[in-house]
Amino acid sequence: FDNSAHCARRFEAWRKGAVPLNNGEAALFEAYDRAAGYFGRKRTDLTGPPQIYWTGDRLAVEAERSSRPQSIKTGPFPVQIKSGARQAVSAPWPDALSWTCGSTSRAVPFGPGADQVLLFDADTGVMLARVEVGTSEIQIPASRLVALARRDFDSPSFGPALPATDPTCRVAWIEAGD
């Protein structure tokens, strides 16, 4: 059991407004409240970066709900993204995009790197994993996947990958187990 991973998962639950599961967790959530208060913050001030999705034939971001404005920058100008909504990102897809929420700004991994494959749940579009090319096996909680890479590849259930909306990427719909 990895205690730090457990605390990180429960921090995310606290940040998103979950209720404690037991007395020990109630104490942990109170400690998070005190720590945030020490820095002059509260739970609603803490907004995570946008999640990546596959939407139709392109990559998209979904911003967490927040009362503060959020923006992404993939080119020369920032674009405001609507809180709680998915927004498609035009090709070409950068390896990372710049995300800003209030005074917080950071680079967020976005498109597949040269030696990466992005795996999405084909039914929901949720990004499940970012793996290195050559990874022989990965556990995925889905039966149908969308694979996106910057290299040519093929799969037994789909055949050769097709060019994506971004011509530097290849995409295929595959069955788990391939």
C-alpha positions as CSV (number, residue, x, y, z in Angstrom):
1,F,0.0,0.0,0.0
2,D,1.5,3.3,-1.0
3,N,0.4,5.9,1.6
4,S,1.4,8.9,-0.5
5,A,-0.6,7.7,-3.5
6,H,-3.6,7.2,-1.2
7,C,-3.3,10.7,0.3
8,A,-3.0,12.2,-3.2
9,R,-6.1,10.4,-4.4
10,R,-8.0,11.5,-1.3
11,F,-6.7,15.1,-1.8
12,E,-8.3,15.1,-5.2
13,A,-11.5,13.8,-3.7
14,W,-11.3,16.6,-1.0
15,R,-10.5,19.2,-3.7
16,K,-13.6,18.2,-5.7
17,G,-15.9,18.3,-2.7
18,A,-16.2,14.7,-1.7
19,V,-17.3,13.8,1.8
20,P,-14.9,11.9,4.1
21,L,-15.4,8.1,4.1
22,N,-14.4,7.6,7.8
23,N,-13.1,9.4,10.9
24,G,-9.5,9.1,9.8
25,E,-10.3,10.7,6.5
26,A,-12.4,13.4,8.2
27,A,-9.2,14.3,10.1
28,L,-7.2,14.3,6.9
29,F,-9.7,16.6,5.2
30,E,-9.6,19.0,8.1
31,A,-5.8,19.0,7.8
32,Y,-6.2,19.9,4.1
33,D,-8.6,22.7,5.1
34,R,-6.1,24.1,7.6
35,A,-3.2,23.9,5.2
36,A,-5.1,25.7,2.5
37,G,-6.2,28.3,5.0
38,Y,-2.6,28.8,6.1
39,F,-1.9,30.0,2.5
40,G,-5.0,32.1,2.4
41,R,-6.8,29.7,0.2
42,K,-9.9,27.4,0.4
43,R,-10.8,24.3,-1.5
44,T,-12.7,26.1,-4.2
45,D,-9.6,28.2,-5.0
46,L,-7.7,25.0,-6.1
47,T,-8.4,24.3,-9.7
48,G,-6.6,21.5,-11.6
49,P,-5.5,21.6,-15.2
50,P,-7.8,20.6,-18.0
51,Q,-8.3,17.0,-18.9
52,I,-7.6,15.7,-22.4
53,Y,-10.3,14.0,-24.5
54,W,-10.8,12.5,-27.9
55,T,-13.8,14.1,-29.5
56,G,-15.0,12.8,-32.8
57,D,-11.8,13.2,-34.8
58,R,-9.7,15.6,-32.7
59,L,-8.2,16.4,-29.4
60,A,-10.1,18.5,-26.9
61,V,-9.7,19.8,-23.4
62,E,-12.3,19.9,-20.6
63,A,-11.7,22.6,-17.9
64,E,-12.6,21.9,-14.3
65,R,-15.4,23.9,-12.9
66,S,-14.0,27.1,-11.4
67,S,-15.2,30.5,-10.6
68,R,-12.0,31.9,-12.0
69,P,-11.4,32.3,-15.8
70,Q,-9.2,29.7,-17.4
71,S,-7.3,29.9,-20.7
72,I,-5.0,27.8,-22.9
73,K,-2.4,28.9,-25.3
74,T,-1.3,26.7,-28.2
75,G,-0.2,29.5,-30.5
76,P,0.6,33.2,-30.1
77,F,-2.7,34.1,-28.3
78,P,-4.4,32.6,-25.3
79,V,-8.0,31.3,-25.7
80,Q,-10.4,31.3,-22.8
81,I,-12.0,27.9,-22.1
82,K,-15.4,27.5,-20.6
83,S,-15.4,26.0,-17.1
84,G,-16.8,22.5,-17.1
85,A,-17.1,22.2,-20.9
86,R,-15.1,20.4,-23.6
87,Q,-13.4,22.5,-26.3
88,A,-11.7,21.1,-29.4
89,V,-8.2,22.3,-30.1
90,S,-7.3,23.0,-33.7
91,A,-4.5,21.1,-35.4
92,P,-1.5,21.0,-35.4
93,W,-1.6,19.6,-31.8
94,P,1.4,20.7,-29.7
95,D,3.1,18.3,-27.3
96,A,2.1,20.6,-24.5
97,L,-0.1,23.7,-24.1
98,S,0.1,26.5,-21.6
99,W,-2.8,26.6,-19.1
100,T,-3.7,29.6,-16.9
101,C,-6.2,29.9,-14.1
102,G,-6.1,33.1,-12.1
103,S,-2.5,33.5,-11.1
104,T,-1.6,29.9,-11.7
105,S,0.1,29.0,-15.0
106,R,1.7,25.8,-16.1
107,A,2.6,23.6,-19.1
108,V,0.1,20.7,-19.6
109,P,1.1,17.6,-21.7
110,F,-1.3,17.6,-24.6
111,G,-0.5,15.8,-28.0
112,P,1.5,12.7,-28.2
113,G,5.3,13.2,-28.0
114,A,7.5,11.7,-30.7
115,D,7.8,8.4,-28.7
116,Q,4.4,8.3,-27.1
117,V,1.0,6.8,-27.7
118,L,-2.2,8.3,-26.2
119,L,-4.9,5.9,-25.4
120,F,-8.6,7.0,-25.1
121,D,-11.8,5.2,-24.2
122,A,-13.6,5.0,-27.6
123,D,-17.0,5.3,-26.0
124,T,-16.4,8.3,-23.7
125,G,-13.3,10.0,-25.2
126,V,-11.6,10.0,-21.8
127,M,-7.8,9.8,-22.0
128,L,-6.8,6.6,-20.2
129,A,-3.0,6.6,-20.6
130,R,0.0,8.2,-22.1
131,V,2.6,5.4,-22.8
132,E,6.0,5.1,-24.4
133,V,6.2,3.5,-27.9
134,G,7.2,-0.1,-27.5
135,T,5.3,-0.6,-24.3
136,S,4.2,-4.2,-24.7
137,E,1.3,-4.4,-22.3
138,I,-0.8,-2.0,-20.2
139,Q,-4.0,-2.5,-18.1
140,I,-6.8,-0.4,-19.4
141,P,-10.4,-0.2,-18.0
142,A,-12.1,-0.2,-21.5
143,S,-12.8,-2.7,-24.3
144,R,-12.6,-0.3,-27.3
145,L,-9.8,2.2,-27.6
146,V,-8.6,5.1,-29.7
147,A,-4.8,5.1,-30.1
148,L,-3.1,8.3,-31.3
149,A,0.6,8.5,-32.1
150,R,3.1,10.6,-34.2
151,R,4.4,7.4,-35.8
152,D,2.8,4.9,-38.3
153,F,1.4,1.8,-36.5
154,D,-1.1,-0.9,-37.0
155,S,-3.3,-3.2,-34.9
156,P,-4.8,-6.6,-35.6
157,S,-8.4,-5.4,-35.2
158,F,-8.0,-2.2,-37.3
159,G,-5.1,-2.5,-39.6
160,P,-2.8,0.4,-40.5
161,A,-3.5,3.6,-38.6
162,L,-5.0,6.5,-40.5
163,P,-3.9,10.1,-40.7
164,A,-5.6,12.2,-38.0
165,T,-6.9,15.7,-38.3
166,D,-3.4,16.7,-37.4
167,P,-1.4,15.2,-40.4
168,T,1.6,14.6,-38.1
169,C,-0.4,12.1,-36.1
170,R,-1.9,8.6,-36.8
171,V,-5.1,7.3,-35.3
172,A,-6.7,3.8,-35.0
173,W,-9.7,2.4,-33.2
174,I,-8.6,-0.9,-31.5
175,E,-10.0,-3.6,-29.3
176,A,-8.5,-4.2,-25.9
177,G,-6.2,-7.1,-26.1
178,D,-4.5,-6.1,-29.3
